[in-house]
Amino acid sequence: MLVTGLEILSKARREGYGVGAFNTNNMEITQAILQAAEAKRSPVIIALSEGAMRYGGKELTTMVHESARDARVPVAVHLDHGSSYESVLRALYAGFTSVMIDKSGEDFEVNVAESKRAAEAAHAVGASIEAELGRLAGIEEHVAVDEKDALLTNPREAEIFVQKTGVDFLAVAVGTSHGPYKGKGKPFIDHERIREIAALLGEDYPLVLHGASGVPQELVQRFRAAGGEIGDAHGIAPEDVQKAITEGVAKINTDTDLRLAFAVRVREVLKDDPKVFDPRKVLGPAREEMQRVVEARLELFGSSGKA
């Protein structure tokens, strides 16, 4: 059931639930995402960054594409944070049904021009496209933005941007940030800004929330207990995510939570049994832990049973 991102997100926006976009880098993560989606009867978006594509090569993209095609729920294969028009073309050529071009670090006119060009290419082959306006703090592959340099999305500019580019869904900067450290103290989401943007773009237009991982404290504590070192890591509160969904957000990106779950379980297995060296006995439990995390996110977003 390989579909476009817009097919999934339009339905979610109309019916008032969110859809998880989960980043993958290997077979176990891909299986965890799809198994969770099938278990919860939920649509899902599998995202690959440029870094993931370099790491896994053609083998990873082929595996993700084939696995998504064979899934029993609607799945979109999505390029996350494409840095260039050429990157978008490569993803489309590889069979991605959804792509993102991220020129949010450029000035407004450059962002518009590059996003419009990418949108025309995606639409020409029946794929959907996401762009970003505003800049999120934190680190995301080729993007590294300090908190002081983060820029929240201007609602009026968002309206103009979508009109000029024709992108199908828009990632907005409303206070979230990439990585496990979501700002100082309790992370703040500008809900009024989400509502203003949604009102200008229309009640059916899907908004995207990047940097939305929850960073569960139970996983943080287990990571430390298994010998890991991590600072004052904290994520976006569940109630903030759910509120954002009611205000117009249809796509919620999650990466940090899966990385943390993977690392926790690998560390625990190796710590509990120093003699283990069979990768299946290490990666199998990690896959189960990640599936548990994905299932919890799908429940939070309200997409369970919507496939």
HUJO-V737688 format. One record per pair of residues at least 6 apart in sequence whose ideal C-beta (glycine too) atoms are under 7 Angstrom apart, sorted by the first residue. I is the first residue (numbers start at 1). J is the second residue. D is the distance in Angstrom with one decimal. If there is no record, write none. Layout:
i = (I,I)
j = (J,J)
d = (D,D)
//
This chain:
i = (1,1,1,1,1,2,2,2,2,2,3,3,3,4,4,4,4,4,5,5,5,5,5,5,5,5,6,6,6,8,8,8,8,8,9,9,9,9,9,10,10,12,12,12,12,12,13,13,13,14,16,17,17,17,17,17,18,18,18,18,18,18,18,19,19,19,19,19,19,19,20,20,20,20,20,20,20,20,20,21,21,21,21,21,21,22,22,22,22,22,22,22,23,23,23,23,23,23,24,24,24,24,24,24,25,25,25,26,27,28,28,28,29,29,30,30,30,30,31,32,32,32,32,33,33,33,34,34,35,36,36,36,36,37,37,37,37,38,38,38,39,40,40,40,40,41,41,41,41,42,42,42,42,42,42,43,43,43,43,43,44,44,45,45,45,45,46,46,46,46,46,47,47,48,48,48,48,49,49,49,50,50,50,50,51,52,53,53,61,64,65,65,68,68,73,74,76,76,77,77,77,78,78,78,78,79,79,79,79,79,80,81,81,81,81,81,82,82,82,82,82,82,83,83,85,85,85,88,88,88,88,88,89,91,92,92,92,92,92,96,97,98,98,99,99,99,100,100,101,101,101,101,101,102,102,103,103,103,103,104,104,104,104,104,105,105,108,111,112,112,112,115,115,115,116,116,116,118,119,119,119,119,122,122,128,129,129,130,130,130,130,130,130,131,131,131,132,133,133,133,133,133,133,134,134,134,134,134,135,135,135,135,135,136,136,136,136,136,136,136,136,137,137,137,137,137,137,138,138,138,138,138,139,139,140,147,150,151,152,152,152,152,152,153,153,153,153,153,155,155,155,155,158,158,158,158,158,159,159,162,162,169,169,169,169,170,170,171,171,172,172,172,172,174,174,174,174,175,175,175,175,176,176,176,176,176,176,176,176,177,177,178,178,179,180,180,180,180,180,181,181,181,182,182,182,182,187,187,189,189,189,191,191,191,194,194,194,194,194,195,197,197,198,198,198,206,206,207,207,207,208,208,209,209,209,209,210,212,212,212,212,212,213,213,213,213,213,213,214,214,214,214,215,215,215,215,215,215,216,219,219,219,220,220,222,222,223,223,223,223,223,224,226,226,226,226,227,227,228,228,238,241,241,242,245,245,252,254,257,258,258,261,261,261,262,262,264,265,265,265,266,266,269,269,269,269,270,270,276,298)
j = (71,72,73,74,75,68,69,75,77,97,74,76,97,76,97,98,127,128,45,76,78,97,98,128,130,169,128,168,169,19,43,45,74,76,19,169,206,250,251,204,206,18,19,206,250,303,204,206,250,204,246,245,301,302,303,306,245,249,250,252,301,302,303,43,44,45,250,251,301,303,44,45,252,254,294,297,298,301,303,45,47,78,251,252,253,33,44,46,47,254,258,294,47,49,52,80,255,258,30,33,46,48,52,64,52,55,56,56,63,283,286,287,258,290,46,63,64,67,287,287,290,291,294,44,46,294,67,71,291,291,294,295,298,44,71,73,298,71,72,73,295,295,298,299,304,73,304,305,307,73,298,303,304,306,307,73,74,303,306,307,73,75,76,78,98,251,64,68,75,77,78,78,80,61,64,79,80,80,81,141,82,83,87,141,141,60,60,61,94,77,77,95,75,77,307,307,97,98,96,97,98,96,98,99,100,88,91,96,99,100,100,100,102,140,141,143,88,91,99,100,101,102,102,142,114,117,118,99,101,118,121,122,121,99,99,121,122,125,127,127,127,127,128,122,127,129,130,131,114,115,118,129,131,132,143,110,111,114,115,111,132,133,134,135,135,143,157,133,161,164,165,131,165,167,164,165,166,129,129,165,166,167,128,129,168,167,168,167,168,169,170,171,208,165,167,170,171,153,157,158,161,170,172,151,152,153,172,173,145,149,150,151,173,145,150,173,176,177,178,210,211,145,146,147,150,177,183,145,177,178,179,211,178,179,178,183,173,173,173,174,175,190,193,172,173,174,193,197,193,196,197,200,170,172,197,200,201,200,201,170,201,206,207,208,251,207,208,208,210,194,197,207,208,189,190,193,194,187,188,189,190,182,187,189,209,210,211,212,236,183,211,210,211,256,215,230,233,256,260,231,232,233,211,234,235,236,234,236,236,240,244,243,244,247,207,244,247,248,249,247,207,248,207,247,248,250,251,248,249,250,249,251,244,249,252,253,253,236,241,252,253,254,235,236,254,255,256,257,235,236,238,257,233,234,235,256,257,260,257,260,261,264,230,233,264,268,230,260,263,264,267,230,264,267,268,271,267,271,263,267,300,252,300,300,301,302,301,297,293,290,293,289,290,293,286,290,289,285,286,289,282,286,276,281,282,285,276,282,282,304)
d = (5.6,6.9,6.0,4.8,6.1,5.1,4.5,6.0,6.9,6.0,4.9,5.8,6.4,5.9,4.7,5.7,6.0,4.3,5.9,4.3,5.6,6.8,3.2,4.4,6.9,6.9,3.7,4.5,6.9,5.5,4.7,6.5,5.6,5.5,6.0,5.7,3.9,4.5,5.6,6.7,6.7,6.3,4.8,7.0,4.5,6.9,5.6,4.7,4.4,6.3,6.7,6.6,6.2,3.7,5.1,6.1,4.3,6.2,6.0,5.0,3.6,6.2,6.4,5.7,6.9,6.1,6.1,5.6,6.6,5.5,5.8,6.9,5.8,5.8,7.0,5.1,5.9,5.7,6.9,3.9,4.9,6.2,5.4,6.8,4.8,4.7,6.9,6.4,6.5,5.3,6.2,6.1,4.8,6.4,6.8,6.2,4.0,6.8,4.7,6.3,5.6,6.3,6.6,6.3,4.7,5.9,6.5,6.5,6.3,5.1,6.2,4.2,6.1,6.2,6.6,6.6,5.5,5.7,5.9,4.9,3.8,4.2,6.0,6.2,5.7,5.6,5.9,5.3,5.3,4.7,3.6,4.5,6.4,4.0,6.9,5.0,6.9,6.5,5.3,5.6,6.2,5.6,4.6,7.0,4.2,6.4,6.5,5.0,4.5,6.2,4.5,4.3,5.2,6.1,5.6,5.9,4.2,6.1,6.2,5.4,6.7,5.7,4.7,5.1,6.9,6.7,5.8,6.0,6.3,5.5,6.7,4.6,4.0,6.7,6.5,6.4,6.4,4.6,5.8,5.0,6.8,6.2,5.9,6.2,4.9,6.7,6.8,6.1,4.9,5.8,5.7,5.0,4.0,5.2,3.9,5.9,5.1,4.6,5.0,5.5,6.8,6.6,4.0,6.8,6.8,6.6,3.9,5.3,4.2,5.6,5.8,6.0,4.5,5.8,5.7,6.6,4.9,6.5,5.9,5.5,4.9,6.3,6.5,5.3,6.2,5.6,5.5,4.9,5.4,4.6,6.2,6.8,6.1,5.1,6.4,6.4,6.3,5.5,5.8,6.5,5.4,6.0,4.8,5.4,6.1,5.4,4.1,6.9,6.2,5.5,4.1,6.9,5.6,4.9,6.9,6.2,4.3,4.6,6.2,6.4,4.1,6.2,6.3,5.2,6.4,6.6,6.5,6.8,6.1,5.0,5.8,4.1,4.3,5.7,6.4,4.4,6.6,6.1,4.8,5.5,4.7,5.2,6.5,4.1,4.4,5.2,5.5,6.4,6.8,5.0,7.0,6.0,6.0,6.2,4.4,6.2,4.0,5.0,6.4,5.6,5.2,6.2,6.6,5.2,5.5,3.5,6.0,2.9,5.2,6.8,5.5,4.5,5.8,6.4,6.2,5.2,6.2,5.3,5.8,5.7,5.1,5.3,6.6,4.5,4.0,3.9,6.7,6.7,3.8,3.3,4.2,6.0,5.6,5.2,4.2,6.3,6.7,6.3,5.1,6.3,7.0,6.3,6.3,4.3,4.9,6.7,6.8,6.4,6.6,4.1,4.7,5.6,6.3,6.7,4.9,6.6,6.5,4.2,6.3,6.0,5.8,4.1,6.9,5.5,6.2,6.0,6.3,4.0,5.2,6.9,5.8,5.6,6.9,5.6,4.6,5.1,5.5,6.7,4.7,4.8,5.0,6.6,6.8,6.4,6.3,6.4,3.7,5.6,5.9,5.8,4.7,6.9,4.6,6.2,5.2,6.7,3.9,5.1,7.0,6.5,7.0,5.9,6.9,5.9,5.6,6.1,7.0,5.6,6.9,4.8,6.4,6.1,6.8,6.1,6.7,5.8,4.5,5.8,6.6,5.0,6.5,7.0,6.2,5.9,3.0,3.7,6.1,4.7,4.8,6.4,6.9,4.3,5.7,4.7,5.0,6.7,4.8,5.1,6.0,4.9,5.7,6.5,4.9,6.9,5.2,6.5,3.9,4.5,4.3,6.1,6.4,5.9,5.2,5.6,3.2,6.0,6.6,6.8,6.8,4.9,6.0,5.4,6.2,5.3,4.9,6.9,5.7,6.4,6.4,4.9,6.9,6.6,6.4,3.6,4.9,5.3,6.1,6.5,6.6,5.8,5.5,6.2,6.3,6.7,6.7,6.8,6.0,5.7,5.2,5.1,6.2,4.5,4.8,4.6,4.8,5.8,6.6,4.9,4.2,4.1,5.7,5.2,6.3,6.8,5.2,5.4,6.7,6.7,6.5,5.3)
//
